[in-house]
Amino acid sequence: MDEELMFLANLNEREWLRGRKLTALWQESGSFKKVFREVGGEVENTIEKRYLRKGINLIPFWSEFYPVYLNEVSGKPLLLYVKGNFNLLKERMVALVGTRNPSRAAKDKIRMVLGRFKGAVVVSGLARGTDRLAHEKALVQKLPTVAV
């Protein structure tokens, strides 16, 4: 495992440090290893193996597999946890996000949107509600799907 990825993965486990705070510390210090030294704690060297055993791949923002358009977003996640064929992240994608309690109309819209994106990879989270429906509807329509 790349050393910077190992330190990023360890830092990302700390809920209080995720997101913009971690990004700012990294930009200030120039490396996740330096940030880790500053905040302290024990390094888990087997962190990637722990995720891989669950079928989850770690995709840092500098990876060739990190979605190009996501890399342009302010406040982007520094690390994606991907379950599924992460090679699909290089294909044409449609991302669906929404509430955990979608209405009937929202469920119909999900089906309609996916119908317009035949051949695209459906990318969504793993939360209940819209994320789950997006994956389920994609599978019914035989579209590839990746959860991040």
C-alpha positions, -999 to +999 in steps of 0.1 A: +000+000+000+012+035-008+024+051+024+004+083+018-028+063+012-021+044+045-019+076+064-049+091+046-070+060+054-060+061+090-068+098+093-101+094+075-112+069+102-113+099+126-148+114+122-138+147+137-110+152+111-127+143+079-136+166+051-124+202+048-105+201+081-083+172+069-079+189+035-067+221+051-042+203+073-029+183+043-026+215+022-007+232+050+017+204+057+021+188+023+016+152+033-008+130+052+022+114+071+030+149+085-007+155+094-007+121+112+023+130+132+007+163+142-026+147+154-009+116+169-022+081+174-013+046+163-010+037+127-029+007+115-007-008+088-033-033+077-061-009+072-064-015+034-065-053+040-093-048+065-114-031+038-104-055+010-116-084+031-150-068+029-147-062-008-141-025-004-114-007-024-098+025-012-096+051-040-077+083-030-082+115-049-049+111-067-058+077-082-064+073-119-097+056-108-109+087-089-138+102-110-125+131-130-156+153-124-156+146-087-120+158-085-132+192-097-157+196-068-149+219-039-149+199-007-146+166-025-140+135-005-102+127-003-109+090-002-136+069-018-146+035-003-158+016-034-176-017-033-180-032-068-160-030-099-140+003-094-129+001-131-164+013-139-155+047-123-137+055-156-169+050-176-197+074-183-216+078-150-248+092-136-249+099-098-282+098-079-286+114-045-316+122-024-335+117+008-336+086+029-374+086+027-382+092-010-418+099-020-436+078-046-430+106-072-393+105-064-392+067-070-409+072-104-383+099-112-354+076-104-368+051-129-373+078-155-338+093-150-321+059-153-341+052-185-324+082-200-289+071-191-288+037-208-252+024-209-241+047-180-228+034-147-250+043-118-231+057-089-246+063-055-240+058-018-250+029+004-276+047+025-312+036+026-337+055+006-327+071-027-292+055-028-306+020-024-334+026-049-309+039-074-289+007-072-320-016-072-335+002-102-302+001-121-299-036-115-335-042-128-326-022-159-293-042-162-272-011-157-238-014-140-237+001-105-210+012-081-216+021-045-192+048-030 
